[in-house]
Amino acid sequence: MSTVRWEDVKRRVHEQQRAAGIPVLTPEEKEEAKDRLLAEVRAYRLAEIRREQELTQREIADSMDTQYTVA
């Protein structure tokens, strides 16, 4: 059984991604993408909770003493 270093595996995958035209993200870009995804998941879950409690966005905004505007 042979072993391969993790850095070698990552380098090979990145080379394959570049060859296929797939962008290779920096660690900072990966973190930003993860943060955006988590924010979207949290927003979706909050909307689900609001609907389960049969509240409108206006009611939530009023309870938080927040200015509510419709886009």
Protein Blocks (a to p, Z undefined) as FASTA:
>chain_A
ZZddfklmmmmmmmmmmmnopacddfklmmmmmmmmmmmmmmmmmmmmmmmnopafklmm
mmnopacddZZ
